[in-house]
Amino acid sequence: MKEQFLHFVWQYHRFNHHQLQTIQGQPIQIIDYGQSNPSDGPDFLFAKIKIGKVLWVGHVEIHVHSSDWEKHQHSKDENYKNVILHVVYHHDKEIKNFQPPTLELSGLIPKSIYERFLYLEQSPHILPCQHLITDIDPSVITMFMHRLAIERLELKVQKIEALLEKHQNNFEQVAFIWLSRYFGIGSNSDAFQELSTRIPISWLSKIQDEPESITALMMGSAGFLKYLPEDEKYLLNLSNQFEHFQHKWKISVLEPQWWKWKMGRPSTFPSLKLAQLSKLLEKKSSVFQLILDEKYFVKEVCSITLNPFWDEHYILQSTSVNREKGISLAFANRLLINVSVPLMLAYGRYLGDYSWTEKALDILEKLPPEKNRITKVMQGSGLINENAMDSQALLHLKNEYCDLKKCLSCQIGNKIICSNTYQLQEADVNLGQYEAYI
């Protein structure tokens, strides 16, 4: 038995209310279950419960065992002095100097609910409920999908706002950092963000008109201009330029352990992605304005043309099969989804101009959906993936709910766990004749 399951049972009233009483034998009538508390303190706040003939207003604390009260040292915490009911699955111990009465839920919870909870928790599938989801009302799924997409966007906006606070609301610097992060792809995202954090945007504006200068600055700062072939003029030029920049600006090179080379295909190697990012930034007076103009941004990303050196290289030290290293429309759209849209939302919130919110959401609804292993599994299970808003919702569902097995907090999981059970009411009806309990 898990405490989070007991929270679910209490919050959604999924237990037999017939002749409830405390372990001391006092009758209980629950008038208000209280408000779920995600912060420190009792689990449910401001409940109204009639115990015996007295109506109590206060908090409810939930544990698997009564003895957990002592283990958690609640008696020493002032936050728990207004607890009016201790709800436990198993009453295993009398607590000394313990004032609130105790309700034991063992024998009151429908077995079918607990079995479905265990099924979802133990499921090995990416989507734990993939075999059950088709039974859920489509309107429930549609509403939850919209909420998931907004949750994912909000997480990104909060990270951008944290960067803005750190950089004194310098949208140019933050746009450069955020764009760099999503050029990094997967395991190198943090390294790209760290690199761009160490490079003031003002440096780029000073050298943007000089050929390959931004590439030299980025490659050198990343630590990639070491141990190079001596006969390659392109690399020699980059190295010489960076040597000048390093002396001028006292640049500290990123440590080698930041970079990951074995976690992706050659087309995602950080050296190549950094070259593409550098080329995008050339001759751009404003990185932020580039990103906000979604049509121009996509056009510029897709038209990136690298030095011919890169036709035969993914890394600087060795050659590869000759192949042009352009950027696909799919990757450009990913940048729109993950860079442009969140920055628009953050900018609109900063200005108090919510037309930017409308524009950002409109972009997501018009862009084609992201297609990858995760979205294919989700779509194959019956979930919709018709546009970028949908795919963002699916990714958030997987990362923040399915991976963490937060089925109890998921509206889809919630409906599955509660489905095909009797609506338990606080009425004088003995439901035991219809339902098996644990």
PyMOL commands that set and color helices and strands:
alter all, ss='L'
color gray80, all
select helices_A, chain A and resi 3-11+68-71+74-76+78-80+111-122+133-135+138-166+171-184+186-198+201-207+213-222+233-249+256-258+266-268+270-281+287-292+294-302+308-312+329-351+355-366+373-380+388-402+411-418+431-433
alter helices_A, ss='H'
color red, helices_A
select strands_A, chain A and resi 28-32+35-36+44-51+54-65+83-90+102-104
alter strands_A, ss='S'
color yellow, strands_A
deselect
rebuild
show_as cartoon
